[in-house]
Amino acid sequence: MKVFVTGASGLLGQKLLLELLNSGYEVIGTYNRHLIPIEHDKLVKMKLDLTDRIKLEDLILKIQPNVIVHAAAYTNVDG
């Protein structure tokens, strides 16, 4: 099973990646500003700006995940 995770470099995203990878899933993790600090043979890391709808749609159509988990967040509270 192929799982697509947005926000994979964040706290929630990293914990989720580890659980999915340890359970044997193939995972595509996206990040925007901060690299994903996890290395695994079943993890594909991709830089993606989620506000770019065209690139997001193209990526989803290309990888055809079985599941999408949206773990990205805007963390600038003052923003």
Number of C-alpha atoms within 10 A of each C-alpha: 9 17 21 22 24 24 25 30 24 19 11 13 22 19 12 16 25 17 12 17 16 11 9 12 16 19 24 20 23 25 21 16 10 12 14 21 10 12 10 13 8 15 18 14 20 16 15 17 14 16 8 9 10 9 13 14 11 11 15 12 10 9 12 13 17 9 12 14 14 13 17 19 10 7 8 6 5 4 5
